[in-house]
Amino acid sequence: MIILPAIDIKDGNCVRLFKGDYATVQKVAESPYIAAQGFADAGAEWTHMVDLDGSLKKEPVNAETFISVAKNTNLKVELGGGIRTMNDIDYYINNGISRIILGSVALKNPELVKEAVKEFGSKIAVGIDAKSGFVATEGWVEKSDVYFTDLAKRMEDVGVKNIIFTDISRDGTLAGPNIEQLVEINNAVSCDITASGGVTNISDILSLREKKLYGAICGKSIY
C-alpha cells in the first residue's frame, strides 16, 4: 500500500482544515517546499497536493508551487483542486505532475473525465468526497443527492482506474478513517482505492492495508 503525505495549499501556505471548513484553516509547515522535501527525505515516493484556492475559484491558482515541488524533489505529485479543463490537465502533466485528480467535474462534467482518461490514461484519478455517503463538490461547499458508490461506478465505466475517497466528516479530525465506507467502495468497483480523511496512526494504516486498499493519504497526523 502506498502512503501519500498531504500538502494542501491556501494563499501560498501549507495548511490543514477541519472537516473541510475553510474557517478552520491552520498553517502547519514553514513552506510547502520544506514539507515536501521532508517527506521525500523520510522515504515517501508520492505526495498528495491540493489547491484549496483553486477549489473555491474553480481554476488553478497555485500552479507554480505544485510544479516546483514536482521539479525540485524526487516525489511524484498527485494534484487536485480547481482543475476544470483539458488545458488545465495538459498544462500540469506537461510540467511534471504525475497524476491529476478530477473532483467536482466527475459529477458535473463526466465527459471531461472520459476525454481525459482517453488522452492520459492512468495519469487521471477521480476524487470522490462524501458527507453521510453523498457526494459533495466545489471545495466541499455544495452537496448532491448522488451516493458515493454510484459515482464510483460511473467513473469506472468511463475508464477511471484510481479513485481517492474522502469521508469529509473524518477529514482533519484524527478520528480514524471510515473503514466501512472504504470497504463498500472497494467492493463496488475494480478501481484502485486510496483512503483519505481521519488517518491518525500506524494502526489505521495497518487496518487499511488489511482491507487491500491501494493507498492512504496522511494529512494532519504527519504534522
Backbone hydrogen bonds, N-H to C=O, Kabsch-Sander energy under -0.5 kcal/mol:
donor,donor_aa,acceptor,acceptor_aa,energy
2,I,214,Y,-2.5
4,L,2,I,-0.5
4,L,216,A,-2.8
6,A,218,C,-2.7
7,I,48,H,-2.7
8,D,15,V,-0.7
9,I,50,V,-3.0
10,K,13,N,-2.1
13,N,10,K,-2.1
15,V,8,D,-2.7
15,V,13,N,-0.7
16,R,26,Q,-1.9
18,F,21,D,-0.7
19,K,17,L,-0.6
19,K,171,D,-3.2
21,D,18,F,-1.8
22,Y,20,G,-0.7
24,T,21,D,-2.0
25,V,22,Y,-1.2
26,Q,16,R,-1.8
28,V,14,C,-2.6
29,A,14,C,-0.9
35,A,31,S,-2.2
36,A,32,P,-2.5
37,Q,33,Y,-2.5
38,G,34,I,-2.1
39,F,35,A,-2.1
40,A,36,A,-2.4
41,D,37,Q,-2.8
42,A,38,G,-1.4
43,G,40,A,-1.4
44,A,39,F,-2.4
46,W,3,I,-0.6
47,T,76,K,-2.3
48,H,5,P,-2.4
49,M,47,T,-0.7
49,M,78,E,-3.2
50,V,7,I,-1.8
51,D,80,G,-2.7
52,L,9,I,-1.7
52,L,50,V,-1.1
53,D,9,I,-0.9
55,S,51,D,-2.1
56,L,52,L,-1.5
57,K,53,D,-2.5
58,K,54,G,-1.8
59,E,54,G,-1.1
65,T,62,N,-0.8
66,F,62,N,-1.4
67,I,63,A,-2.5
68,S,64,E,-2.2
69,V,65,T,-2.0
70,A,66,F,-2.2
71,K,67,I,-2.2
72,N,68,S,-2.3
73,T,69,V,-1.0
76,K,45,E,-2.9
78,E,47,T,-2.6
78,E,76,K,-0.5
79,L,99,R,-2.7
80,G,49,M,-2.0
81,G,101,I,-0.5
84,R,82,G,-0.8
89,I,85,T,-2.0
90,D,86,M,-3.0
91,Y,87,N,-2.4
92,Y,88,D,-2.2
93,I,89,I,-2.6
94,N,90,D,-2.4
95,N,91,Y,-0.6
95,N,92,Y,-1.0
96,G,93,I,-1.4
97,I,92,Y,-2.2
98,S,77,V,-1.2
99,R,77,V,-1.9
100,I,123,K,-3.4
101,I,79,L,-3.6
102,L,100,I,-0.6
102,L,125,A,-2.7
103,G,101,I,-0.6
106,A,103,G,-1.4
107,L,103,G,-0.7
107,L,104,S,-1.0
108,K,104,S,-2.3
109,N,105,V,-2.9
112,L,109,N,-1.6
113,V,109,N,-1.0
114,K,110,P,-2.3
115,E,111,E,-2.5
116,A,112,L,-2.9
117,V,113,V,-2.8
118,K,114,K,-2.0
119,E,115,E,-1.8
120,F,116,A,-3.3
121,G,117,V,-2.2
123,K,120,F,-1.9
124,I,121,G,-1.7
125,A,100,I,-3.4
125,A,123,K,-0.5
126,V,162,N,-2.3
127,G,102,L,-2.0
128,I,126,V,-0.6
128,I,164,I,-2.9
129,D,127,G,-0.6
130,A,166,T,-2.8
131,K,134,F,-2.8
134,F,131,K,-2.0
135,V,146,V,-2.8
136,A,129,D,-3.0
137,T,142,E,-3.0
141,V,137,T,-0.7
141,V,138,E,-1.1
142,E,137,T,-2.3
144,S,135,V,-1.4
147,Y,145,D,-0.5
148,F,133,G,-2.5
150,D,147,Y,-0.6
151,L,147,Y,-1.7
152,A,148,F,-1.9
153,K,149,T,-2.1
154,R,150,D,-1.8
155,M,151,L,-2.4
156,E,152,A,-2.3
157,D,153,K,-2.0
158,V,154,R,-1.1
159,G,156,E,-1.4
160,V,155,M,-2.3
161,K,124,I,-0.6
163,I,192,D,-3.1
164,I,126,V,-2.6
165,F,163,I,-0.6
165,F,194,T,-2.6
166,T,128,I,-2.4
166,T,164,I,-0.5
167,D,196,S,-1.1
168,I,130,A,-2.3
168,I,166,T,-0.9
169,S,130,A,-0.5
170,R,167,D,-2.2
171,D,167,D,-0.9
171,D,168,I,-0.6
173,T,170,R,-2.0
174,L,170,R,-0.5
175,A,170,R,-0.5
176,G,198,G,-2.0
179,I,177,P,-1.6
182,L,178,N,-2.2
183,V,179,I,-2.7
184,E,180,E,-1.9
185,I,181,Q,-2.4
186,N,182,L,-2.2
187,N,183,V,-2.1
188,A,184,E,-1.2
189,V,185,I,-1.4
192,D,161,K,-3.2
194,T,163,I,-2.7
194,T,192,D,-0.5
195,A,215,G,-2.8
196,S,165,F,-1.9
204,D,201,N,-0.5
205,I,201,N,-1.6
206,L,202,I,-2.5
207,S,203,S,-2.1
208,L,204,D,-2.3
209,R,205,I,-2.5
210,E,206,L,-2.1
211,K,207,S,-1.1
212,K,209,R,-1.8
213,L,208,L,-1.5
214,Y,193,I,-1.9
215,G,193,I,-1.4
216,A,2,I,-2.5
217,I,195,A,-3.1
218,C,4,L,-1.8
219,G,217,I,-0.5
221,S,199,V,-0.5
222,I,219,G,-1.7
223,Y,220,K,-1.5
